[in-house]
Every structure is written in structure tokens, then in C-alpha cells.
Amino acid sequence: MSGEDDYESLTEGASIGTVMTAGAIAGIMEHCVMFPVDCVKTRMQALACDKTKFRSSSIFANLVNIAKTEGLFRPLKGVQPLMLGAGPAHAVYFACYEHIKTVMTPVAQQSILPETVVHGVAGAAATVFHDAVMTPADGEC
């Protein structure tokens, strides 16, 4: 596609296995890195009325407080099922996105359909499939 930078794209004609592997690795990394932040955010929202639990409105300060009071790895408790769901969900997302983009691009080039519509439709469809896999696996602490 015309607007992509080299670092954002796979080689032209990359196999579906390569696309799915890249998606799975990216999804697992994203969810594992953000899991502790999501855990703290969820606690802060659930315990918004109990000011004794959190001394600060800062997510980072509360993350440090949880690690000190409950153990270093407490913010990561429950990340394993999320990892198991994130890999397949993101593999499906990337595969669906790339497939729809590949199918719709020639149609868009022959008509007045803008390239942004191709990306939007591909992203929306891929999100539906991703969420169908990810939602049952998504958990918080």
C-alpha cells in the first residue's frame, strides 16, 4: 500500500503463516506489557470510593504500592490465560486484515473506492474476529 513505511510492512506476498506469527508475537507482547497497567487501572476504578486502598491517582505510584504490599509479581497474576488468548486472537486479526486488504485493493484501484475504505473495512472485519477469540480469554487481576 502506498502510505506504509518499510518498518511497518512485511515483504510483498508474505505467507499467511508469517503474517499470523508476526501478529501473534505482537499481540502477546502488547498484552503482557500492558497487563500490569490494566490491572491497576481496574482496581482504581473498582475501588474509587475506598480512598484507603490507593494513596495516589497515579497508575505508576499505585503499581509500585501493589508490588510493595502484595509482592513483586502480583500485578502479573493472571497474565498466563491472557497470553494464551492473545496469540491466536492477534494471529486471526492480522491474517484477516491482510487477506481482506489483498482482496479489496484491486477492486479499489479499478473504482473510485478510496484506499482508506479498504483499510477501514479490513480493520473492522478483523476486529470482529479478533474479539470473538480474545473476549473469552481476556481477564483482569
C-alpha positions in Angstrom: 0.0 0.0 0.0 1.2 3.5 -0.7 1.3 5.0 2.8 3.3 2.3 4.6 6.8 2.7 5.9 9.3 -0.1 5.4 9.4 -1.0 9.1 5.6 -1.3 9.3 5.2 -3.8 6.5 6.2 -7.4 5.7 7.7 -8.2 2.4 5.3 -8.2 -0.5 3.5 -11.6 -0.8 4.4 -12.7 2.8 2.9 -16.1 3.6 -0.2 -16.3 5.8 2.0 -18.2 8.3 4.4 -15.3 8.5 1.6 -12.8 8.9 0.0 -14.9 11.7 3.2 -15.4 13.5 4.0 -11.7 13.4 0.5 -10.9 14.7 0.7 -13.5 17.5 4.1 -12.2 18.7 3.0 -8.6 18.6 -0.3 -9.4 20.4 1.3 -11.4 23.2 3.9 -8.7 23.8 1.4 -5.9 23.8 -0.9 -7.6 26.2 1.9 -8.7 28.5 3.4 -5.3 28.7 0.1 -3.5 29.4 -1.4 -6.2 31.7 0.0 -4.6 35.0 -1.2 -1.2 33.9 -4.7 -2.6 33.1 -4.7 -4.4 36.5 -4.0 -1.2 38.4 -6.5 0.8 36.3 -9.2 -1.8 37.0 -8.5 -1.8 40.7 -8.6 2.0 40.8 -11.9 2.1 39.0 -13.4 -0.7 41.2 -12.2 0.9 44.4 -12.8 4.5 43.5 -14.8 5.1 46.7 -12.3 3.5 49.0 -9.5 6.1 49.3 -7.6 4.0 51.9 -6.6 1.5 49.2 -4.8 3.9 46.9 -2.8 6.9 48.1 -2.4 8.4 44.7 -4.2 9.0 41.4 -1.1 7.9 39.6 -1.2 4.5 38.0 2.6 4.1 38.3 2.5 5.0 42.1 -0.3 2.5 42.7 1.6 -0.1 40.7 4.6 0.3 42.9 2.4 0.2 46.0 0.8 -3.1 44.9 4.2 -4.6 44.3 5.5 -3.5 47.7 2.5 -4.6 49.7 1.4 -7.7 47.8 4.6 -8.9 46.2 6.6 -8.0 43.1 4.7 -10.3 40.8 1.2 -9.6 42.0 0.4 -7.2 39.1 1.2 -10.1 36.7 -1.1 -12.6 38.4 -3.5 -13.9 35.7 -1.4 -12.9 32.7 -1.0 -16.6 31.6 -4.5 -17.1 30.2 -4.3 -13.7 28.6 -1.1 -14.8 26.8 -2.8 -17.9 25.6 -5.7 -16.0 24.2 -3.7 -13.1 22.8 -1.6 -15.2 20.4 -4.4 -16.8 18.5 -6.6 -13.7 18.6 -3.9 -11.5 17.1 -2.9 -14.1 14.6 -6.5 -14.2 13.4 -6.6 -10.4 13.3 -3.5 -10.0 11.2 -4.5 -12.8 8.8 -8.0 -11.5 8.3 -6.7 -7.9 7.9 -4.1 -8.8 5.3 -6.5 -11.1 3.4 -9.3 -8.5 3.1 -6.8 -5.9 2.1 -5.4 -8.2 -0.6 -8.8 -9.0 -1.9 -10.2 -5.4 -1.8 -7.2 -3.5 -3.1 -7.6 -4.5 -6.8 -11.3 -3.6 -6.6 -10.5 -0.2 -5.1 -7.9 0.5 -7.8 -10.5 -0.2 -10.5 -13.1 2.0 -8.9 -13.4 5.3 -7.1 -13.2 3.5 -3.7 -10.5 5.3 -1.6 -7.7 3.3 -0.1 -8.8 4.4 3.4 -12.1 2.5 2.9 -10.1 -0.7 2.2 -8.2 -0.3 5.4 -11.3 0.6 7.4 -13.3 -2.4 6.2 -10.3 -4.7 6.7 -9.7 -3.4 10.2 -13.4 -3.6 11.2 -13.8 -7.2 10.0 -10.5 -8.2 11.6 -11.6 -6.7 14.9 -14.8 -8.7 15.0 -12.8 -12.0 14.5 -10.1 -10.9 17.0 -12.7 -10.1 19.7 -14.5 -13.4 19.1 -11.3 -15.2 20.1 -10.0 -12.7 22.7 -13.1 -11.8 24.7 -13.4 -15.2 26.4 -9.7 -15.2 27.3 -9.5 -11.6 28.5 -9.2 -11.3 32.2 -8.1 -8.9 34.8 -6.4 -9.4 38.2 
